[in-house]
Amino acid sequence: MLSSLLGTFSSSCNAARQLSFRNVNLASTRRISNLVTKTKPSWTPGRPLQSKLQQKSIFAHGLLCQRRASHNLALNKRFFSQAPPPSQPLPILPSKAVGIWLMVSSSLVFAIIVVGGVTRLTESGLSITEWKPITGVIPPLTEREWEEEFTKYKATPEFKLLNHSIGLDDFKRIFYMEWGHRVLGRLIGVVFVGPLAYFAVKKRISKSLAAKLGGLGLLIGAQGALGWYMVKSGLDDKLTETPGAVPRVSQYRLAAHLGMAFLLYAGMFGTGLATIKEWKFASGGNWMGISQSAFSEALNKLPVRTFKARAWALTALVFLTALSGAFVAGLDAGLLYNEFPLMGGRLAPPRDELISPAYAQKADGSDKLWRNIFENPTTVQFDHRVLAITTYLGTTLLFLRSRSLRTMLPMTARATTVAFAMVNVQLALGISTLLYLVPVPLAAAHQAGSVAVLSAMIHVLLTLRRPGAAAQAWRALYNQRVQATSKK
């Protein structure tokens, strides 16, 4: 009986040493083996046991090893069968939890883009005249504090020129809108940076991915600073000294603020979606609905390479069109020419209205062209129309091209169909917003639609990329285990 007990103890400990504890690499296996070695009861084979206490100690230790072996096997049943473990540590493959976290973070960025649009549309963005990254989380709580905030707002150009008749209750409404926008930005920082630090310290993500996501974390902080820099442009007292000036933030800073938000969203959404797809592939699923060999063969064909280049160009055009929308919003250009497809009864306004010399600031007029493009509301709306129509036509063409890829790349064809559907919705929202003089619900939906179109195009691009090296290595191990199991 004693020899049987010792045999069970020895085989259990060996199993605990051989099984891989984590699906990232074999480092945790070594840690378990060391733990088993350190905690093994002191007993030399060949010598009799001195007491029942020593017998119980060895028996308990054997059970502990068995539990650890069973736990390791349960954790790794997706990747490991009874075949021997890999001879070299595998690259770190981010788990599905990492992808879900990134998708949640991107959803919050989506939300703050929409909330930011509503804040601008309701002219609430200049209601908070100070930037307090820490203490600004708490809004005024007493009537005295509210009066102090209202007094600060009364000193702004917006109150003096536009809102001099509002009372404290009206001020509270616009204050809470801007406050909610800022708090949501802080929430995004906490939700993103906290888990990022955890995944990096626990080595659940590779160093390269940690560096990439760390850059996004820094971008979140820069976005907050840029937001305040934008607000300051609308608090400048010089606005009260300029005849005909309207208190609003700089359209350049607004476009930079929105553009950075789009970059943050694209980085989080694209990385999160790719992580989830690669995890499923490493777990035995097909890559983009077909086998890996068929996918690689399809990517090498000329029509697919051409389609991919056009998809990249169209994605860049979607981003550029969204940025031009920021200039439309910053200059209230949507309140001009509220008709479509004509502008004042013609396809384009008169040339002297599009390129007006009144916007030139240099004596020789050398800056007339570019200043009209970015500062003339008529030209800004016309440019946005041209970019939007070009985006629509480009998406339509890409959709028609995707019909020929339905057999080779079915996932790409479906993703392109979704993008085409979204751009139709976005076009309808844009025209409705223009015809109805920019109502807040339609305008906010139109801004959300731009993010949705960008998301659809990012998905199209993801369906045209190969799985990463880590996912391929883990898939190869998965195939090896399946083959080893099938031979037994």
WOURNOR-V676850 format. One record per residue. N is the residue number from 1. RES is the residue in one small letter. PSI is psi in whole degrees, 0 to 359 (none if undefined). D_CENTER is the distance of its C-alpha to the mean C-alpha in Angstrom with 2 decimals. Layout:
<<N;RES;PSI;D_CENTER> <N;RES;PSI;D_CENTER>>
//
This chain:
<<1;m;321;61.05> <2;l;318;60.11> <3;s;323;59.41> <4;s;319;57.21> <5;l;315;55.28> <6;l;325;54.80> <7;g;318;53.74> <8;t;318;51.06> <9;f;316;49.92> <10;s;314;49.75> <11;s;324;47.89> <12;s;318;45.31> <13;c;320;44.61> <14;n;320;44.34> <15;a;320;41.85> <16;a;327;39.72> <17;r;326;39.83> <18;q;328;38.95> <19;l;142;36.03> <20;s;128;32.51> <21;f;322;30.99> <22;r;156;27.31> <23;n;9;25.54> <24;v;306;24.09> <25;n;192;27.50> <26;l;8;31.11> <27;a;319;31.11> <28;s;329;31.10> <29;t;317;34.04> <30;r;323;36.01> <31;r;321;35.35> <32;i;319;36.71> <33;s;318;39.68> <34;n;320;40.47> <35;l;317;40.26> <36;v;318;42.67> <37;t;318;45.00> <38;k;326;45.04> <39;t;2;45.73> <40;k;134;48.30> <41;p;144;51.69> <42;s;116;54.34> <43;w;132;56.84> <44;t;125;58.60> <45;p;140;59.25> <46;g;342;62.99> <47;r;144;63.83> <48;p;150;64.66> <49;l;136;62.44> <50;q;333;64.01> <51;s;165;62.99> <52;k;330;61.33> <53;l;321;58.62> <54;q;324;57.75> <55;q;316;57.69> <56;k;323;55.32> <57;s;316;53.03> <58;i;320;52.78> <59;f;316;52.31> <60;a;322;49.46> <61;h;324;47.78> <62;g;318;48.06> <63;l;321;46.36> <64;l;317;43.52> <65;c;320;42.99> <66;q;318;43.06> <67;r;316;40.40> <68;r;319;38.10> <69;a;316;38.71> <70;s;320;37.99> <71;h;316;34.77> <72;n;317;33.57> <73;l;320;34.55> <74;a;321;32.71> <75;l;333;29.43> <76;n;16;29.71> <77;k;339;31.34> <78;r;325;28.36> <79;f;335;28.97> <80;f;133;32.50> <81;s;216;35.84> <82;q;2;39.25> <83;a;159;38.89> <84;p;153;38.84> <85;p;162;35.60> <86;p;149;34.18> <87;s;334;36.20> <88;q;149;33.26> <89;p;138;30.06> <90;l;155;27.11> <91;p;154;23.86> <92;i;125;21.20> <93;l;115;19.11> <94;p;138;16.02> <95;s;173;16.84> <96;k;329;15.35> <97;a;324;14.76> <98;v;317;12.24> <99;g;319;10.27> <100;i;318;10.83> <101;w;318;9.82> <102;l;325;6.26> <103;m;323;6.37> <104;v;317;8.19> <105;s;317;6.15> <106;s;327;3.53> <107;s;322;7.18> <108;l;322;8.58> <109;v;320;6.96> <110;f;314;8.23> <111;a;319;11.34> <112;i;332;11.97> <113;i;317;11.94> <114;v;315;14.50> <115;v;321;16.37> <116;g;322;16.60> <117;g;318;18.11> <118;v;321;20.56> <119;t;318;21.45> <120;r;317;22.43> <121;l;328;24.24> <122;t;7;26.26> <123;e;47;27.05> <124;s;350;25.96> <125;g;339;24.01> <126;l;14;27.22> <127;s;334;28.60> <128;i;117;27.58> <129;t;3;29.43> <130;e;156;28.35> <131;w;110;25.31> <132;k;93;25.66> <133;p;330;22.53> <134;i;298;24.36> <135;t;343;27.18> <136;g;351;25.39> <137;v;329;23.76> <138;i;120;27.22> <139;p;172;28.46> <140;p;138;32.20> <141;l;335;34.17> <142;t;165;37.72> <143;e;326;39.47> <144;r;317;40.39> <145;e;322;36.81> <146;w;320;35.91> <147;e;323;38.87> <148;e;317;37.81> <149;e;321;34.34> <150;f;323;36.04> <151;t;320;38.51> <152;k;321;35.82> <153;y;328;34.31> <154;k;341;37.82> <155;a;358;37.98> <156;t;155;35.07> <157;p;327;35.77> <158;e;318;33.87> <159;f;317;36.29> <160;k;324;39.32> <161;l;333;38.70> <162;l;313;36.90> <163;n;31;36.72> <164;h;349;40.06> <165;s;359;41.19> <166;i;154;38.46> <167;g;188;39.34> <168;l;321;37.69> <169;d;319;36.33> <170;d;322;34.61> <171;f;321;33.20> <172;k;323;31.78> <173;r;313;29.81> <174;i;330;28.08> <175;f;312;27.71> <176;y;330;25.86> <177;m;312;23.42> <178;e;322;22.49> <179;w;317;22.73> <180;g;322;20.28> <181;h;317;17.74> <182;r;321;18.33> <183;v;321;18.38> <184;l;323;15.02> <185;g;319;13.68> <186;r;322;15.66> <187;l;321;14.45> <188;i;319;10.79> <189;g;316;12.47> <190;v;314;14.57> <191;v;328;12.19> <192;f;311;10.06> <193;v;320;13.12> <194;g;301;15.59> <195;p;327;14.34> <196;l;315;13.36> <197;a;319;16.99> <198;y;310;18.32> <199;f;324;16.83> <200;a;316;17.96> <201;v;320;21.40> <202;k;0;21.98> <203;k;41;21.09> <204;r;348;18.80> <205;i;154;16.63> <206;s;165;18.27> <207;k;320;19.03> <208;s;318;17.24> <209;l;322;13.91> <210;a;321;14.68> <211;a;319;15.41> <212;k;313;12.24> <213;l;328;10.13> <214;g;324;12.99> <215;g;322;12.53> <216;l;324;9.09> <217;g;318;11.17> <218;l;326;13.86> <219;l;328;11.85> <220;i;315;11.29> <221;g;318;15.06> <222;a;327;15.84> <223;q;321;14.06> <224;g;316;16.45> <225;a;320;19.36> <226;l;325;18.66> <227;g;317;18.56> <228;w;322;21.98> <229;y;323;23.24> <230;m;314;22.53> <231;v;322;24.36> <232;k;328;27.26> <233;s;336;27.97> <234;g;355;28.87> <235;l;4;31.10> <236;d;127;33.32> <237;d;343;36.96> <238;k;339;37.81> <239;l;328;36.42> <240;t;343;39.49> <241;e;350;41.78> <242;t;121;40.44> <243;p;131;42.33> <244;g;5;40.19> <245;a;143;36.99> <246;v;125;34.33> <247;p;108;32.34> <248;r;161;28.72> <249;v;160;26.02> <250;s;131;25.98> <251;q;333;24.26> <252;y;314;23.33> <253;r;325;21.55> <254;l;317;19.91> <255;a;321;18.59> <256;a;319;17.37> <257;h;315;15.65> <258;l;319;13.93> <259;g;321;13.19> <260;m;324;11.52> <261;a;320;9.29> <262;f;320;8.49> <263;l;318;8.00> <264;l;314;5.63> <265;y;314;3.49> <266;a;319;4.87> <267;g;315;4.78> <268;m;312;2.31> <269;f;313;3.39> <270;g;316;6.33> <271;t;319;7.19> <272;g;315;7.13> <273;l;320;9.09> <274;a;321;11.24> <275;t;315;12.05> <276;i;317;13.30> <277;k;319;15.24> <278;e;326;16.78> <279;w;316;17.81> <280;k;321;19.56> <281;f;316;21.19> <282;a;337;22.48> <283;s;4;23.85> <284;g;356;26.00> <285;g;164;24.12> <286;n;157;24.39> <287;w;114;21.88> <288;m;37;20.76> <289;g;357;23.82> <290;i;173;26.42> <291;s;158;27.92> <292;q;322;26.56> <293;s;318;29.76> <294;a;325;29.63> <295;f;315;26.04> <296;s;321;27.06> <297;e;320;30.17> <298;a;321;28.36> <299;l;336;26.04> <300;n;353;29.23> <301;k;145;30.74> <302;l;315;31.00> <303;p;324;29.81> <304;v;319;26.51> <305;r;320;26.05> <306;t;317;26.88> <307;f;318;24.49> <308;k;318;21.59> <309;a;320;22.59> <310;r;325;22.73> <311;a;320;19.30> <312;w;315;17.88> <313;a;320;20.14> <314;l;323;19.16> <315;t;317;15.40> <316;a;323;16.54> <317;l;322;18.86> <318;v;316;16.34> <319;f;316;14.48> <320;l;321;18.01> <321;t;320;19.13> <322;a;320;16.43> <323;l;321;17.55> <324;s;330;21.10> <325;g;329;20.42> <326;a;324;19.73> <327;f;322;23.22> <328;v;316;24.68> <329;a;318;23.42> <330;g;330;24.56> <331;l;6;28.00> <332;d;36;28.41> <333;a;343;29.20> <334;g;349;28.49> <335;l;359;31.78> <336;l;148;33.75> <337;y;66;35.01> <338;n;63;33.92> <339;e;162;34.90> <340;f;137;33.54> <341;p;358;34.04> <342;l;162;36.76> <343;m;101;36.75> <344;g;34;40.14> <345;g;6;41.75> <346;r;165;40.62> <347;l;329;37.62> <348;a;146;37.11> <349;p;167;38.62> <350;p;152;41.57> <351;r;319;40.97> <352;d;343;42.35> <353;e;326;39.82> <354;l;319;36.84> <355;i;76;38.09> <356;s;134;39.97> <357;p;349;41.79> <358;a;340;41.25> <359;y;353;37.78> <360;a;139;39.15> <361;q;345;39.69> <362;k;149;41.66> <363;a;324;45.34> <364;d;356;45.29> <365;g;19;42.37> <366;s;341;40.42> <367;d;12;37.12> <368;k;316;37.82> <369;l;305;35.61> <370;w;330;32.28> <371;r;326;32.86> <372;n;322;33.51> <373;i;323;30.31> <374;f;348;28.22> <375;e;346;30.66> <376;n;114;32.78> <377;p;322;31.37> <378;t;312;33.27> <379;t;321;31.98> <380;v;316;28.37> <381;q;321;28.59> <382;f;316;30.38> <383;d;319;27.82> <384;h;321;25.00> <385;r;313;27.22> <386;v;316;27.89> <387;l;320;24.28> <388;a;317;23.39> <389;i;320;26.42> <390;t;320;25.72> <391;t;317;22.20> <392;y;314;23.84> <393;l;321;26.58> <394;g;320;24.35> <395;t;321;22.31> <396;t;316;25.68> <397;l;318;27.07> <398;l;321;24.21> <399;f;316;24.70> <400;l;322;28.42> <401;r;327;27.93> <402;s;342;25.80> <403;r;329;28.84> <404;s;353;30.58> <405;l;6;27.85> <406;r;329;28.10> <407;t;314;30.35> <408;m;313;28.80> <409;l;78;25.08> <410;p;323;24.93> <411;m;321;21.20> <412;t;318;20.60> <413;a;318;23.16> <414;r;319;21.63> <415;a;322;18.11> <416;t;325;19.93> <417;t;318;21.92> <418;v;317;18.94> <419;a;320;17.76> <420;f;320;21.37> <421;a;318;21.60> <422;m;322;18.60> <423;v;333;20.07> <424;n;317;23.37> <425;v;318;22.04> <426;q;320;20.43> <427;l;317;23.78> <428;a;320;25.70> <429;l;319;23.66> <430;g;315;24.13> <431;i;319;27.84> <432;s;319;28.35> <433;t;320;26.77> <434;l;313;29.15> <435;l;329;32.21> <436;y;20;31.92> <437;l;45;31.55> <438;v;61;27.91> <439;p;150;28.04> <440;v;312;25.23> <441;p;315;24.08> <442;l;318;24.06> <443;a;320;22.46> <444;a;320;19.58> <445;a;324;19.19> <446;h;320;19.35> <447;q;320;16.48> <448;a;325;14.37> <449;g;327;15.74> <450;s;323;14.48> <451;v;322;10.80> <452;a;319;12.16> <453;v;318;14.02> <454;l;320;11.25> <455;s;316;9.42> <456;a;321;12.94> <457;m;325;13.58> <458;i;320;10.69> <459;h;319;12.22> <460;v;315;15.56> <461;l;324;14.86> <462;l;329;13.79> <463;t;354;17.10> <464;l;16;18.90> <465;r;151;18.03> <466;r;156;20.11> <467;p;152;19.10> <468;g;168;18.74> <469;a;320;21.93> <470;a;316;21.30> <471;a;321;20.73> <472;q;321;23.86> <473;a;316;25.88> <474;w;326;25.18> <475;r;322;25.93> <476;a;320;29.16> <477;l;320;30.10> <478;y;314;29.46> <479;n;321;31.73> <480;q;317;34.30> <481;r;320;34.49> <482;v;317;34.87> <483;q;320;37.63> <484;a;324;39.35> <485;t;320;39.38> <486;s;337;40.74> <487;k;347;43.64> <488;k;none;44.89>>
//
